[in-house]
């Protein structure tokens, strides 16, 4: 079941997950603004989405989406709009200087992590192009997808642990507003990057 070149996949997966992107930005924002619990919930949402996208790749759904220009572009637009929505929320909070309710309440952090990942067509495209190079059977694809999700979770947990220790510094109103502004601009930028990404 375990591919013979799984170690090579692990090395590549580590490089992929540590590259900053929408998932990192959302986890960082929630952890710094609302604490470790919010960061953890967001991280679990990302991991759950990665597992879902791995299943989609294993059963051919990813191939259908990636090869279909309307489906791929629609997912791209939805993902860009969601990142823009999160970015505008952060910018409004920075402008007003208000302390908003943490997203860990009611699973909002989990939903934000899940939605930021599930609406990112880059993940499906990555799985579609990468997994077949390391696996030649359904169980192997599922194994590698689960491995990638666990590596991603482990990295985000490290991020949450480190940022959680710094949160006291960001409790100050001026610093918090600055963080909200920077993350808001960053999320808007990621949304623009996604929308201008070449379609299929």
Secondary structure, 3 states (H helix, E strand, C coil): CCCCCHHHHHHHHHHHHHCCCHHHHHHHHHHHHHCHHHHHHHHHHHHHHHHHHHHHHHCCHHHHHHHCHHHHHHHHHHHHHHHHHHHHHHHHHHHHCCCCCCCCHHHHHHHHHHHHHHCCHHHHHHHHHHHHHHCCCHHHHHHHHHHHHHHHHHHHHHHHHHHHHHHHHHHCHHHHHHHHHHHHHHHHHHHHHHHCCCCC
